[in-house]
Amino acid sequence: MRSLQRSFLYCSLLLISAALSGCSQKFNDVNDTINLALFGELDTKLAQDEIQDLPYASIYARIADGPQAFMVLALAEPKINLNKHTTPSQQSVQLKWMSSDKGMLVTENGRIVKTLNLPQGNLIETSSSQPDPITLGLHLPLTPTSWQRSIDWQPGYHYGYTLRSEFTRQQNTIILSNDTPIEALHFTETVTASSLDIEYQNDFWLHPITGKVLKSRQKLAPNLPYVEITLLKPYS
């Protein structure tokens, strides 16, 4: 009964909107608004051949429980790394992923280090005097399992908060990328912000040979939402 009522409401609103709309563009705009009001935003999903035909690297991203967005690589910039423990082959490149609504995620070796124009708030800066274990390769036996960094975020005046991380390997997992199953190494990162008495977990799924991050679920900051990223077409 409820579904019939919803269908009737939807059809009625469409008819009224069509009568009031003076042109097809207005009708399309109203139609989109009604769809959003009744059913919520829908996930963006592209076919495999569409993704491969694009000349850009790409990812899917989801903020909290929101819709899945398609993002393309807008810019790749080498990061000047003064860390003496990082070898030239481990130098970071900052990848700047852009969505259609101009939201931006900045990643280094799969870790989100900065964001821009996200609705709930943004990670402004990430810094550390130690190499990120993800950059060194979590799949390698000699990679440290502890790490410390400092972050800034907004809204509010949150600057210079220290986060401490401990990485733990979990059982291998099958993940889906464009509906293709891939076996991945699964690591959890337990993050502690002692000054706020907050602890949470990030998850990373890595390629078993290269250690590259294929998928992740990362909390931007202690009081900001999680962002889930799935790699579609890698940067090379």
N, C-alpha and C positions, 0 to 999 in steps of 0.2 A: 504494500500500500504506500509506504514511504517513497519507494522508487517511482511509483506512478505519479505521486504528488510532485516529486522533483522534476520528472519529465514534463508534466503539465506546466509547472512554473517556468521551466526552461523555454518551452515552446511559446508560452504566452509572452515572455519577455522578448523573445526574438521577434514575434509579430509586432509588438508595440514598438520596438526599436526600429524595425524596418519602416513602419509607418511614419515615425518621427524623423528618420534619417533622410537628408536631402540628397545624398550621394553614396556611392558604393563604399568609398573610403570611410565615411562616418559609420556606415553599417558594420564594416569590418572592425573598426575600433570598438564599437559598442559590443559586438559579438565577442571579441577577445576579453573585454571587461567582464561580461556575464560568465564566460567560461571560467575565468579566474575566480570570480566570486563563488560560483557553485562547486567547482571541482578542484580549485587550487592550481598552482603552477605545475607543469609537467616536466619530467626529466628530458633533457636533450640527449638524443642518441643518434649517431651517424653509422652508416654502413661501413664495413671494412674498406671497400673500394673507394668510398668517398674520402675516408681519412688518408689512405695511401696516395690518392690523387692530389691532395693538397700539398703545396710545396713547403709546408711548415711543420715543425714538430708540434705535438698536441697532447693534451691531457683532458680527462674528465675531473671535475672538482665539485665537491658538495660541502656546503657549510652547515654544520649542525644537522638538522633534519630537513633542510631545504631541498629544492630541486637540484638535480644534477646539471652542471653547466659544462659546456665545451669551451676550452681555452686553447689558444694558439701561442706559440713562442713569438713574442714581439721583438725581443732583443737578447743577445748573449754577450755578456761583458766579462772579460778576465778580471778576477779580483786580486789586487795586490796583497800577497800573503807574506807577512813578516815573521811568521812562526818558523823558528829554526828547525823544528822537528818534522816539518812537512817537506817532502821531496818534490822536485819539479814535476814529476808525474802525478802528484797528488794536489797540485795547485787547483784552486777552486775557480769555477766559472759560474757567475750569477746568471741564472735563466729567468727572464721576466715574462710571465704568462699573462695574457690579456683576454678578458671575456668581452662579449658584445656590449655589456653595460659599463665597460671601462674599469671594472674591478681588476686588480693585479695581484698576483702571487709572485714572490721572488724566492727562488730555491737555489740551494747549493748542494750538489750531489744528492738531491732528493729531499733535503731538509728545508722547510720554510724558514727563511731568515728575515723576511719583511713582507708587508702587505700594504695595499693602497686601495682606497675607495670601497672597502667592505662595509656593509650596513651596521654590523654589530660592534665594530671597532677594529683597530689595526695594530699589528706588531710593527713598531717603528724602527727598532734596531736590535741586532744580535751581535755580541762580541765575545771573544774568548782568546786567552793566551795559549790555549791548548788546542791541538787538532781534534776535530770532530771524529769520533770512532767510525762514523758512517763514511767519512772521506777516506780514512785509512783502510776500511774494508772490514765490516763486522764478521764476514765469513772467514777471515784469516785467524789462525790460532794465537798469534802474538799481539793482536789488536787489543788495546786497553778496554776494559768494560766499565770504566768510570770516566766522567767528564763534568766540567763545570763551565758555565757561561753566564753572561749578564744580558738582560733584555730590558727594553723600554717599550711601553705600549700605551695606547689611548683607546677610549676616552679616559679623562682624569690625568693626574700627574704621576704616572708610574714610571720612574726612571731608576736604572741601576740596580734592579732586583737580581739577586744571585740565584741561579737554578743549579741543582746538582743532579746528575743522571747516573743510573745504574742500568746496564744492558744485560738482558737475559735471553738466551736462545730457547725457543719453544719448538714443538714438533713441526716438521715440514707441513706445508699447507698447499692445497690446490686453490688458486685464485682464478678469476675470470677477467680476461681483457678482450673486449669486443666479442664476448661469448666464447672465447677460446680458452680452454683450461690450461693453466701453467703451474707446474710445481715450483714452489718458492720456499726459501728459508724465511722463517718467521722469528723476529726479535721484538721483545717488548722493552721499552725504555721507561723506567720508573723515575719520575721527575719530582724533586722535592724543593719547594720554596719555603725554607725554614722560617724566614721572617714573617711569613703569612700563615704558617702552620697549615700548608696545603700540599697535598701529594696527588699525583695523577699519573696515568700511563699513556704513552704513545706506542703505536705499533708500526713496524716496518716489515714489508715483504720483499725479499731480495732475490735477484737472479742467482742460482746456486753456483754458477761458474764465475761470473764477473763481479758479483756483489752489488751490482747496480740496483737501486730502489725501483721496484716495479709498481708498488702500491704502498700507501701509507695512510695513517690516521693520526693527525698531530693536533694537539691543543696549542692554539696560538700564544696564549698567556694564561696565567692562573684563573682569571675571571673572564676570559674570552672563549668562544666556542671551538669545537673541533673542526678541522678541515680534512676531508678524505680526498686523496688524489689517486687516480689510476693513470698510469702512463699508457698512452696509445701509440704515438709515433715518437721515438726518442730523438734527441738532438745529437747530431754527429758532426 
